[in-house]
């Protein structure tokens, strides 16, 4: 069953306290971020229902938010999600080649996950790193000035991390 | 060297830490405001400064503040718009990442002026690591008595909270931002009522961009009149520009709005010229939604005058021959770039980011993307160019929020100034798959008075 740890529950309460009494719905977006991190990197219907009951909201209020924002994954993703920017400024600096290289190297298309469940490739729209293009988001951080060599190194790094963490 | 007010200390080692920031003169404006000025006097200084909103629209900040309704017994809110998402724009990120206390300081002074006891920073979800930086700065400010109850014995209470979004360009529109802050989908609201009357949780609210609020610090320190002396005309003070694309030195620059566009592109102090020794073809000077200009109209106005990096000069000639300062996202295209392909990526962006509320935007952005894709990939028809023009015209002005306009303008300007490049794609689809149209006549000297 989906259930936050005591530590996460206190974090949720701390977030709710940032808003005036009765306005706990404002905490929904931050709480969904926590839920996604805690429960496998995506929001299942069960996870969303849990968040709804926790925050005393109707499930539909959670679904409509989860489906609106691009950072919430509505289906399972790999352990490492490559979110590669493809908007104008990145395109001017070769993002198309970077995306092609990742596709070929991992053998997947945007939106797909490798068979070993390690990598998901997502193309995304402008992440605000235009001066450091091409770029991608990996977890909490940005990887910038991407080259094919850097992609090789990032994939190696992820594979090593996957081994040490298991 | 232009005058620096915001980034003056950005390169001081460890300026991110409170002690260093304070030692360098930080939080003086809070002392000045809370100990020697009334809230209205602070607003008055901001009005005198002529500061214009730095998020893109350029509305006078002091005037926006003076619209804030102040009914008895109802809380008022200040919300900082850190949802920086306009392609080409990454200046707020730089400011928050490297000198976070400047924003916190500006927020405290501004909250005092507006009477906001709970102030929120709404930051785009992808800037996840910056949330930690800001929360650290807030905690340090609080530990040192700049936040909390009865700050500096003034009787003013204030807390600042950071709210992370979750990926939606539309939440940079102020009413969509407020919806999102209330835990809902980011659908813009119909105005009026404006947020100044009915904003966050139906209470009077001011929403300002990061750079705007940070600029309140130097305005208080040097005085509104002094600030207004910097720059030219109604472009007062300094402006952050984020430069990207095909230039030698992409990055964030602070300018005082008296330099020319040519100097900004070619001077080593700023962009350092076009990368790889190539020539300038086109530029979008204020974030992806403002009109793209070919090199000749970018550097000189239709009257043949040097175009300057300020609100008025960039807009000289209206949309026929001019553009806009916008958010300061300066995107440079060299001679080998394809304007059709670049416009396609922007059309895709706006289709992806349309909230879907208004039909002209929801449907129109998708149609524009599809047609541009056909033209770019050799399946375009000559009539498609007129069709594109027609669609963008029917989106503009027909939507609740400015996203419709923002989606329409890049397509309109690309056709207006680069029509022959579009026609070439349609006429020679095979050639267009193998090579680019190139610089063509886009950098030729303009005939003065032509096209205006």
Contacts between the chains, C-beta under 8 A, distances in Angstrom:
chain1	res1	chain2	res2	distance
A	18	B	118	7.9
A	18	B	161	4.3
A	18	B	163	7.8
A	20	B	75	7.4
A	20	B	118	7.3
A	20	B	201	7.0
A	23	B	182	7.4
A	23	B	201	5.9
A	25	B	182	6.5
A	25	B	183	3.8
A	25	B	184	7.6
A	26	B	163	7.5
A	26	B	181	6.1
A	26	B	182	5.5
A	26	B	183	4.7
A	27	B	183	6.7
A	28	B	183	3.7
A	29	B	125	7.9
A	29	B	163	7.2
A	29	B	164	7.0
A	29	B	165	6.7
A	29	B	166	5.3
A	29	B	180	6.7
A	29	B	183	6.2
A	30	B	163	6.8
A	30	B	164	5.9
A	32	B	166	6.9
A	33	B	125	7.3
A	33	B	164	6.5
A	33	B	166	6.7
A	61	B	183	7.8
A	61	B	184	7.9
A	64	B	184	7.7
A	64	B	185	5.6
A	65	B	183	6.8
A	65	B	184	6.6
A	65	B	185	6.1
A	68	B	168	6.7
A	68	B	185	4.1
A	68	B	186	6.5
A	68	B	355	7.8
A	69	B	125	7.1
A	69	B	165	7.1
A	69	B	166	3.5
A	69	B	167	4.9
A	69	B	168	5.3
A	69	B	186	7.7
A	70	B	166	7.4
A	70	B	167	3.5
A	70	B	168	6.7
A	70	B	352	7.9
A	71	B	125	4.8
A	71	B	126	7.1
A	71	B	166	4.4
A	71	B	167	3.8
A	72	B	166	6.0
A	72	B	167	7.7
A	86	B	345	6.6
A	86	B	348	7.9
A	87	B	87	4.9
A	87	B	288	7.6
A	87	B	345	5.4
A	87	B	346	7.2
A	87	B	348	7.7
A	87	B	349	5.1
A	88	B	87	5.3
A	88	B	88	7.2
A	88	B	284	7.9
A	88	B	288	6.0
A	88	B	331	6.4
A	88	B	342	5.3
A	88	B	345	4.6
A	88	B	346	5.4
A	88	B	349	7.4
A	89	B	87	6.0
A	89	B	88	5.5
A	89	B	244	4.6
A	89	B	245	5.7
A	89	B	331	5.5
A	91	B	341	7.1
A	91	B	342	6.7
A	91	B	345	4.9
A	92	B	244	7.8
A	92	B	245	4.8
A	92	B	246	5.9
A	92	B	331	7.4
A	92	B	333	6.4
A	92	B	337	6.0
A	92	B	342	6.9
A	93	B	244	8.0
A	93	B	245	7.5
A	93	B	246	7.7
A	124	B	167	8.0
A	125	B	87	7.8
A	125	B	169	7.3
A	125	B	348	7.4
A	125	B	349	4.8
A	125	B	352	5.1
A	125	B	353	6.7
A	126	B	85	6.4
A	126	B	86	7.6
A	126	B	87	4.1
A	126	B	88	7.9
A	126	B	169	7.6
A	126	B	288	7.7
A	126	B	349	6.3
A	127	B	126	5.0
A	128	B	84	5.3
A	128	B	85	6.6
A	128	B	89	6.7
A	128	B	90	4.6
A	128	B	93	5.3
A	128	B	124	6.9
A	128	B	126	7.0
A	128	B	127	7.0
A	129	B	90	6.1
A	129	B	93	7.8
A	130	B	87	6.7
A	130	B	88	5.2
A	130	B	89	7.3
A	130	B	90	5.6
A	130	B	242	6.7
A	130	B	244	3.8
A	130	B	245	7.7
A	130	B	250	7.5
A	130	B	329	6.9
A	130	B	331	7.2
A	131	B	90	5.9
A	131	B	242	6.0
A	131	B	243	6.5
A	131	B	244	4.4
A	131	B	250	3.6
A	131	B	251	5.2
A	131	B	252	7.1
A	132	B	250	7.1
A	133	B	244	6.6
A	133	B	250	7.8
A	137	B	126	5.9
A	140	B	128	4.5
A	140	B	129	5.4
A	141	B	128	7.7
A	141	B	129	5.7
